[in-house]
Amino acid sequence: MVTIKQIAELCGVSRGTVDRVLNGRGKVKPEKERLVLEMAAKLNYHPNPAGKALAARKKHPVVGVLLLSEGVHFFDDVLHSMHRLADKYDSYGLKVIWRSMRGFDIDKQCAMIDELREQGINALIIDPLNHPRIVKKIDECVDANIFVVTLNNDIETSKRHCYVGPDYPNGGRTAAALLCMIHPQALHTGVLLGSLQMLGHRQRLDGFLKTMQDHPDFHFCGVEETEDDDMIAYEKVRQFLIDHPELNSLFVISAGAYGAARAVLASRREDITMIVFDTIPTTIEMIKKGVIQAAIYQHPHQQGQRAMLIVFDYLVNGIEPECDKYIMRNEIRILQNAEG
């Protein structure tokens, strides 16, 4: 195995110079930098994993994870993948501080960001609320040299380094197209979403409504916020059915699909078409019962894995993100492939 010492001897420079070039630390004269890189490539140099782990432990990298995951089963798979990688990276000295929230409380999210900063985090993976105060908090993190990845929901006006998650406008357009295919007659549709404070939820709604503009007989019965809570979703759908007896379709943009489906079952309305997101166990149950006709899958395992890998590469390997957004494709799931 080629070592930094060997490269240094062949290039006639110090080991410190080679280390600075290969790890992007400190200033090195361009000609020496070029010489070292060319020699490393020629010798097919690869870092020693054990040495890299030792160097990483000396840095004591700390990652804060703050997700709106309490009561939202979609995040079960996201967190499973994140914990698995966190365990793997433990040998590199990577410490992860896990924090979660229920609902969409701006004061609480601001306070939790401050708490994570006080604990000395070097990176933050966050599912952010879209509010100027959260933008300010994220910008303060970046200005303090904290690497920030937004997960599952973006906050584009901030200085965050990159986003990992679904294409929300496409998800809304896909849901609209699905609904038209499954229910080609006149549509009287109600929409449920977690919170209008979430950029992704608004983008899905916009994508849905813009696509539905081309439908010759579409009637919008309104949108209700559920705080991603099944009990609230249940009550909202019950009220929808009272206020709009003509309602024959529902689009559930985020969590709450199970509560909405239970309300449809309780009303004994077998004529309602439902399009939702995520194939969590309760959604699969309602697909099998015929209450939910289709779900759009947004690859939760990949989201969690990608976010943790990006942070690890940055903190341990000094690798910057390759792009501004890592988008997971929307995948249609129906009865025949819901458990695939």
PEUR-V707681 format. One record per backbone hydrogen bond with DSSP energy under -1.0 kcal/mol. NH is the residue of the N-H (numbers start at 0). CO is the residue of the C=O. If there is no record, write none. Layout:
# PEUR-V707681
NH | CO
NH | CO
This chain:
# PEUR-V707681
6 | 2
7 | 3
8 | 4
9 | 5
10 | 6
11 | 7
12 | 7
17 | 13
18 | 14
19 | 15
20 | 16
21 | 17
22 | 18
24 | 19
32 | 28
33 | 29
34 | 30
35 | 31
36 | 32
37 | 33
38 | 34
39 | 35
40 | 36
41 | 37
42 | 38
44 | 39
51 | 47
52 | 48
53 | 49
54 | 50
55 | 51
56 | 52
57 | 53
59 | 55
62 | 94
63 | 122
64 | 96
65 | 124
66 | 98
68 | 66
69 | 100
71 | 68
74 | 71
75 | 72
78 | 74
79 | 75
80 | 76
81 | 77
82 | 78
83 | 79
84 | 80
85 | 81
86 | 82
87 | 83
88 | 84
91 | 88
92 | 89
93 | 88
94 | 60
96 | 62
98 | 64
100 | 66
108 | 104
109 | 105
110 | 106
111 | 107
112 | 108
113 | 109
114 | 110
115 | 111
116 | 112
117 | 113
118 | 114
119 | 116
120 | 115
121 | 61
122 | 61
123 | 146
124 | 63
125 | 148
126 | 65
129 | 196
130 | 128
134 | 130
135 | 131
136 | 132
137 | 133
138 | 134
139 | 135
140 | 136
141 | 137
142 | 138
143 | 139
144 | 141
145 | 140
146 | 121
148 | 123
149 | 161
150 | 125
151 | 163
157 | 154
160 | 147
161 | 147
162 | 323
163 | 149
164 | 325
167 | 165
170 | 166
171 | 167
172 | 168
173 | 169
174 | 170
175 | 171
176 | 172
177 | 173
178 | 174
179 | 175
180 | 176
181 | 177
182 | 178
186 | 216
188 | 218
189 | 248
190 | 221
191 | 250
192 | 223
197 | 194
201 | 197
202 | 198
203 | 199
204 | 200
205 | 201
206 | 202
207 | 203
208 | 204
209 | 205
210 | 206
211 | 207
213 | 210
214 | 211
218 | 186
220 | 188
223 | 190
225 | 192
226 | 193
228 | 225
232 | 228
233 | 229
234 | 230
235 | 231
236 | 232
237 | 233
238 | 234
239 | 235
240 | 236
241 | 237
242 | 238
243 | 239
246 | 243
247 | 187
248 | 187
249 | 272
250 | 189
251 | 274
252 | 191
259 | 255
260 | 256
261 | 257
262 | 258
263 | 259
264 | 260
265 | 261
266 | 262
267 | 264
268 | 263
272 | 247
274 | 249
275 | 293
277 | 295
283 | 279
284 | 280
285 | 281
286 | 282
287 | 283
288 | 284
289 | 286
290 | 285
291 | 285
292 | 273
293 | 273
294 | 332
295 | 275
296 | 330
302 | 298
303 | 299
304 | 300
305 | 301
306 | 302
307 | 303
308 | 304
309 | 305
310 | 306
311 | 307
312 | 308
313 | 309
314 | 310
315 | 311
318 | 312
325 | 162
327 | 164
330 | 296
332 | 294
336 | 333
337 | 333
339 | 336
